[in-house]
Amino acid sequence: MPRRRALPALVLPALALPALALPALVLPSRARAQEVWPSRPLRVVVAWPPGGSTDTAARLVTAPMQPLLRQPIVIENRGGATGAVGSGVVVQAAPDGYTWLIDASGQAVNQALMTGLGFDYATAFAPVTQLTLLPALLLVRSEAPIRSLEALLAHLKARPGLESYGSSGIGTGSHLASALLLKRAGLAATHVPYRGGAQQIQSVLTGETLFTFSTIPTPAPLIRDGQLRVLGISTARRTPAFPETVPVAEQGFPGFAIADWHGLLAPAGTPGGMIGTMAAAAATALRQEEVRQRLTLLGAEPVGEGPEAFAGFLAAERRRLGAFIREEGIRAE
């Protein structure tokens, strides 16, 4: 009697990106039954607290991924230590395709900033896809007699070490962008870290600090109200949110580029087929107009490139920013 052939299993509908679409993943069991992945809800650990930009972006992107994967996605917020707490949770998870991580730029800098992590970011995770890029604006209060980046640098040069700049925390993009600008300009100012973006912006408004780099959502209303002045943007290209703002890189600092971002990762050892399927689902979600519009309101630019591109981006960021952090002796408290 001829042997019956098993019917093929289906995972993603044809909505996934063709370049990333993969055949169904079948995991054999001892009983020779077939289990199609995913066959139960997926857990996505967000390494930041509820309500922040990382959490909001995670929920925006994973919602339309659920019908593509045909399974619910359960968000679990595990914030703390610039993403290290949530990352540590995922490191300990089985690489079976049911636990994933959405993190931010701490993935690129925490290894250089912190001691005693208990894992190596470069080897503990498998990159899946970069979800977004978040440019930062260089800001001063509108009452300050500073109307350009050139004027800001001249002011700092005239008052060496007497002015200060704010950030949302040690090692954050707002800190590193300011520190890199000062280093390349050969100038000095005092760093004042705050617990978040709102306090950071308030410090500029009150004159407690002279300038700051900030991602777009918090300062945007204050810019439109004329309370804050924009002197530049931290990314190499302009952003649709403020298209007239000239990058710092075009104002005498070629190659200057520091930005926050959000990314999807998996525990190291997660099968490549599962990673490709998740990358395809995320890319499809990021192409949806409603998702793109809502991310734009967060000041985030959708990316959605695949695992190889994200791995290259992460490796380059870790080398570049890690070297800068060590050279400057920056350490997390």
Secondary structure, DSSP 4 states (H G I P E B T S, - for coil): -PPPPPPPP--S-TTS-TTT--PPEEEE-TT--EEEEP-S-EEEEESS-TTSHHHHHHHHHHHHHHHHHTS-EEEEE---GGGHHHHHHHHTS-SSSSEEEEE-THHHHHHHH-S--SS-HHHHEEEEEEEEEE-EEEEEETTSS--SHHHHHHHHHHSTTT-EEEESSTTSHHHHHHHHHHHHHT---EEEE-SSHHHHHHHHHTTSSSEEEEESTTTHHHHHTTSEEEEEESSSS-BTTBTTPPBGGGTT-TT----EEEEEEEETT--HHHHHHHHHHHHHHHTSHHHHHHHHHTT-EE----HHHHHHHHHHHHHHHHHHHHHHT----
